[in-house]
Amino acid sequence: MTLAEELRGASLIIGSIIGAGVLGIPYAAAALGLIPSLILSLVVGVVLYSTSIILLRFSAKNDGSQIATLATDILGRPGGYFMMGGMMIYIYGALLAYTSAGGQTLAALTPLAEVPAAIVFWIAASFFIYQGLEASLKTEFVLVVGIVLLFLLVAITSLPHADFSNATYVDLGPWQAFIGVALFAFVGHAMVPDVYKALGDYEKAKRSIRLAFGLIFVLYAILTISFVLVFGREVPQIAPKAFEQLYGTAGLIIGNLLPLITVTTSFIGFGLAQKNNYVDYNGLDSTVAWGLTVIPPLGLYLFGIRDFVGTLEVAGNVGAVILTLVVPIAMYLVWRKNAERTSVGESRKSFGEGPSPSAGIFLSARNLDSGDN
């Protein structure tokens, strides 16, 4: 498997989650302090990578099933409802936050006012969700390459303006708010089944996910270090906008183009995941699923809910915890318990003779830890 193939799958994860990190983590890190924010980002990234691999293993054993379906198979309908509820809080929060950020950045680059700009952004991003996985995958790949190049530009151009005394302050008061944003910024779990479907192989998908989490941490760290060293505690909520202070018109363009690209990839990625869950878990028509995915965030935005970082904190502390920690860990523990029963000959008593939904995944996942396909 070539690096280009790995990046193709990784781009689905990176494109989905990078928006929150690019726009929210530097702002949250400016309040907490550079060193503790980097440490917490690393811890959150490692933990969420681990739970994403749990979901990948289950999904690969079941032909790329979406995660709400997997939760139902393993934990029963209450588990599926809980996972779907967590996803809805998280993804709708993401789509709402990205609609707001997309409107702000597009308005700064065009003559449009913020609300009309948000509507234009929403129409364009929603179109790619409607087109489906293949079109979204190609779009994500191109945009992610652009993001990486802009990141490098940001890091290089900011170094001459760095004040290293900004790296020394620490205020642990806002640690919980930072964790909420960090959780949000590392949650690519909803896209894990789509990575598997795109690559068609467990090991390839695992390498792509590992590459995605590694790159995303490095990119977040570069941007956080750059912004905190240069701007200290004055980092704005949409962090790249601060470059207007340094470079005038050029900074205005770069500082808004970077977040516009990132929120576009994130909107497409999460919207696609939610649409696929509606199709896979609820059995909805693709067009109906698309409408249920993209229309509610626009309605909430037009209703007046437009606080970017506040939305990230709520969605991260509630939806992301359910989606990435509570349900995947419960799935793993239940699977282990049933696998142990199977190993001592109790599986027939546990599963019975009927075609229980749980039986299929438990039996097909007997070698889950070995990574068999």
C-alpha positions in Angstrom: 0.0 0.0 0.0 1.5 3.3 -1.1 1.6 6.5 0.9 -0.9 8.0 -1.6 -3.4 5.2 -0.9 -3.0 5.6 2.8 -3.5 9.4 2.5 -6.6 8.8 0.4 -8.3 7.0 3.3 -6.7 9.2 5.9 -8.1 12.3 4.1 -11.7 11.2 5.1 -10.7 11.3 8.8 -8.5 14.4 8.5 -11.0 16.3 6.4 -13.8 15.6 8.9 -12.1 16.6 12.1 -9.5 19.2 11.2 -12.0 22.1 11.2 -12.5 22.0 15.0 -8.8 21.8 15.7 -7.7 24.5 13.3 -10.3 26.9 14.5 -10.8 26.0 18.1 -7.7 24.4 19.7 -5.4 27.5 19.4 -8.0 29.7 21.1 -8.6 27.1 23.9 -4.9 26.6 24.2 -4.3 30.3 24.6 -6.4 30.3 27.8 -4.9 27.1 29.2 -1.2 27.5 28.3 0.9 26.0 25.6 2.6 23.1 27.4 -0.5 21.6 29.1 -2.6 22.1 26.0 -0.1 20.0 23.9 0.1 17.3 26.6 -3.7 17.1 26.8 -4.0 17.1 23.0 -1.6 14.1 22.8 -3.5 12.2 25.5 -6.9 12.8 23.9 -5.5 11.9 20.5 -4.0 8.5 21.7 -7.2 7.5 23.6 -9.5 8.3 20.7 -7.2 6.6 18.2 -7.5 3.5 20.3 -11.3 3.6 20.4 -11.5 4.3 16.7 -9.6 1.0 16.1 -12.1 -0.8 18.2 -14.9 0.5 15.9 -12.8 -0.3 12.8 -12.4 -3.9 13.9 -16.1 -4.4 14.4 -17.0 -2.6 11.2 -14.5 -4.7 9.2 -16.0 -7.9 10.5 -19.5 -6.8 9.4 -18.8 -5.5 5.8 -18.4 -1.8 6.8 -21.6 -1.4 8.8 -22.1 2.1 10.3 -21.3 2.5 14.0 -24.9 2.9 15.1 -25.8 -0.4 13.5 -22.8 -2.0 15.2 -23.8 -0.6 18.6 -27.3 -2.1 18.1 -25.9 -5.5 17.1 -23.6 -5.7 20.2 -25.5 -3.7 22.9 -29.1 -4.1 21.7 -31.4 -1.4 20.6 -30.8 0.8 23.7 -27.1 0.8 22.8 -27.9 1.7 19.2 -30.2 4.5 20.3 -27.5 5.8 22.7 -24.9 5.8 20.0 -27.2 7.4 17.4 -28.1 10.1 20.0 -24.5 10.8 20.7 -23.7 11.1 17.0 -26.6 13.4 16.5 -25.5 15.8 19.3 -21.9 15.7 18.0 -22.5 15.9 14.3 -25.3 18.4 14.3 -23.2 20.5 16.7 -20.4 20.2 14.2 -22.5 21.1 11.2 -23.9 24.1 13.1 -20.5 25.3 14.2 -19.1 24.9 10.7 -22.0 26.7 9.0 -21.3 29.6 11.4 -17.6 29.6 10.7 -18.1 29.2 7.0 -20.3 32.2 6.9 -17.9 34.3 8.9 -14.9 33.4 6.7 -16.7 33.6 3.4 -18.1 37.0 4.3 -14.6 38.3 5.1 -13.5 37.2 1.6 -16.5 38.4 -0.4 -19.0 41.3 -0.5 -21.6 39.1 1.1 -23.0 39.7 4.6 -22.4 36.9 7.1 -25.8 35.2 7.0 -26.1 35.1 3.2 -22.5 33.9 3.1 -23.4 31.1 5.5 -26.2 30.1 3.2 -24.0 30.0 0.2 -21.4 27.9 2.1 -24.2 25.5 3.3 -25.5 25.0 -0.3 -22.1 24.2 -1.7 -21.0 21.8 1.1 -24.5 20.1 1.1 -24.2 19.5 -2.6 -21.1 17.3 -2.1 -22.8 15.4 0.7 -25.7 14.7 -1.7 -23.3 13.4 -4.3 -22.1 10.6 -2.0 -18.9 9.0 -0.8 -16.8 8.8 -4.0 -17.3 12.5 -4.9 -16.7 13.5 -1.3 -13.6 11.4 -1.1 -12.1 13.1 -4.2 -13.0 16.5 -2.8 -11.6 15.7 0.7 -8.3 14.5 -0.7 -7.7 17.7 -2.8 -8.8 20.0 0.1 -6.6 18.2 2.7 -3.5 18.6 0.5 -4.3 22.3 0.4 -4.7 22.4 4.1 -1.3 20.8 4.7 0.4 23.3 2.4 -1.3 26.2 4.1 -0.3 24.8 7.5 3.3 24.8 6.5 3.0 28.4 5.2 1.5 29.4 8.5 4.3 27.8 10.5 7.1 29.3 8.5 5.7 32.8 8.3 4.9 33.1 12.0 8.3 32.2 13.4 9.9 35.7 13.0 7.0 37.1 15.1 7.2 34.6 18.0 7.6 35.7 21.6 8.8 32.7 23.5 7.7 34.1 26.9 4.1 33.3 25.7 5.0 29.6 26.1 5.6 29.9 29.9 2.2 30.9 31.3 -0.2 28.2 32.6 -3.8 28.6 33.9 -5.4 25.2 34.6 -8.8 26.7 35.3 -10.2 26.2 31.7 -8.9 22.6 31.4 -12.4 21.1 31.0 -13.3 23.5 28.3 -10.0 22.6 26.5 -10.8 18.9 26.8 -14.2 19.5 25.3 -12.7 21.2 22.3 -9.9 18.6 22.0 -12.4 15.7 22.1 -14.3 17.4 19.3 -11.1 18.0 17.3 -10.1 14.3 17.4 -13.4 12.6 16.7 -13.2 10.9 13.3 -15.1 7.8 14.5 -18.2 8.4 12.5 -16.0 8.2 9.3 -14.3 4.9 10.3 -16.7 2.6 8.4 -16.4 4.9 5.3 -12.6 4.6 5.4 -13.0 0.8 5.5 -15.4 0.9 2.6 -13.1 3.2 0.6 -10.1 0.9 1.0 -11.8 -2.5 1.3 -9.2 -4.0 3.7 -8.8 -3.9 7.5 -5.0 -3.5 7.6 -5.0 -0.7 5.0 -7.8 1.1 6.8 -5.9 0.7 10.1 -2.8 2.3 8.6 -4.8 5.1 7.1 -6.4 5.9 10.5 -3.1 5.8 12.3 -1.7 8.1 9.6 -4.7 10.4 10.0 -4.4 10.7 13.8 -0.6 11.2 13.6 -0.8 13.9 11.0 -3.7 15.6 12.7 -1.8 15.9 16.0 1.3 17.3 14.3 -0.8 19.8 12.4 -2.7 20.9 15.5 0.6 21.2 17.4 2.2 23.3 14.7 -0.7 25.7 14.6 -1.1 25.9 18.4 2.6 26.6 18.9 2.5 29.2 16.1 -0.5 31.1 17.4 0.3 31.0 21.1 3.9 32.1 20.6 2.9 34.9 18.3 -0.4 36.1 19.8 -0.3 34.9 23.4 -3.7 35.1 25.0 -5.1 37.3 22.2 -5.8 34.4 19.8 -9.3 35.0 18.4 -12.1 32.3 18.4 -11.4 31.5 14.7 -7.6 31.5 15.2 -6.3 32.0 11.7 -8.1 35.3 11.4 -5.3 36.7 13.7 -3.0 36.8 10.7 -4.6 40.0 9.5 -2.9 41.7 12.3 0.5 40.7 10.9 0.1 40.8 7.2 -2.8 43.1 6.4 -4.7 42.2 3.2 -2.5 39.1 2.6 -3.1 38.0 6.2 -6.8 38.6 5.8 -7.0 36.3 2.8 -4.8 33.5 4.3 -6.4 33.8 7.7 -9.9 33.3 6.2 -9.0 30.9 3.4 -7.5 28.4 5.8 -10.5 28.1 8.0 -12.9 28.1 5.0 -11.1 25.1 3.5 -11.1 23.2 6.8 -14.7 23.8 7.7 -15.7 22.8 4.2 -13.9 19.4 4.5 -15.3 18.9 8.0 -18.9 19.8 7.0 -18.7 17.3 4.1 -17.1 14.5 6.1 -19.5 14.7 9.1 -22.5 15.3 6.9 -21.7 12.2 4.8 -21.3 10.1 8.0 -24.7 11.2 9.4 -26.4 10.6 6.0 -25.0 7.1 5.8 -26.1 6.4 9.3 -29.7 7.4 8.5 -29.6 5.1 5.4 -27.9 2.1 7.2 -29.4 2.3 10.6 -32.8 3.8 10.0 -33.3 2.4 6.4 -34.2 5.8 5.0 -34.1 6.8 1.3 -30.8 8.6 0.5 -32.5 11.9 -0.4 -34.5 11.9 2.8 -31.4 11.1 4.8 -29.6 13.9 3.1 -32.4 16.4 3.9 -32.5 15.3 7.6 -28.7 15.7 7.8 -28.2 19.1 6.3 -31.4 21.1 7.0 -31.6 21.1 10.8 -28.2 22.8 11.3 -29.2 25.6 8.8 -32.4 26.0 10.7 -30.6 26.3 14.0 -28.2 28.8 12.5 -30.9 31.0 11.1 -32.7 30.8 14.5 -29.6 32.6 16.0 -27.3 29.9 17.5 -23.9 31.0 16.1 -21.3 30.7 18.9 -18.5 28.6 17.3 -16.4 27.6 20.3 -19.4 27.3 22.6 -21.0 24.9 20.2 -17.8 22.9 20.0 -17.5 22.6 23.8 -21.1 21.4 24.3 -20.9 18.9 21.4 -17.5 17.7 22.5 -18.3 17.2 26.2 -21.6 15.5 25.5 -21.8 14.0 22.0 -18.1 13.1 21.6 -17.9 11.4 25.0 -20.8 9.1 24.1 -19.5 8.5 20.5 -15.8 7.9 21.2 -15.6 6.6 24.8 -18.8 5.4 26.5 -20.3 3.3 23.7 -17.1 1.9 22.0 -15.7 0.8 25.4 -19.1 -0.8 26.3 -19.1 -2.6 22.9 -15.6 -3.9 23.5 -16.4 -5.1 27.1 -19.6 -6.9 26.0 -17.8 -8.5 23.1 -15.0 -9.7 25.4 -17.5 -11.1 27.8 -19.4 -13.0 25.1 -16.1 -14.2 23.5 -15.0 -15.7 26.7 -18.3 -17.5 27.0 -17.9 -18.8 23.4 -14.4 -20.1 24.2 -15.7 -22.3 27.0 -18.6 -23.7 24.9 -21.3 -21.5 26.2 -22.1 -19.6 23.0 -25.0 -21.8 22.0 -26.7 -21.2 25.3 -26.1 -17.5 25.1 -27.2 -17.0 21.5 -29.8 -19.7 21.1 -30.9 -21.2 17.8 -32.6 -18.1 16.3 -31.0 -15.4 14.1 -30.3 -12.9 16.8 -28.6 -9.7 15.6 -26.1 -9.9 18.4 -25.2 -13.5 17.6 -23.9 -12.5 14.1 -21.4 -10.0 15.3 -20.2 -12.0 18.3 -19.6 -15.1 16.2 -18.0 -13.2 13.3 -15.8 -11.3 15.7 -14.3 -14.2 17.6 -10.8 -13.4 16.3 -11.3 -9.6 16.6 -8.1 -8.9 18.5 -6.0 -10.7 15.9 -7.3 -8.4 13.2 -8.5 -11.1 10.9 -10.8 -10.2 8.1 
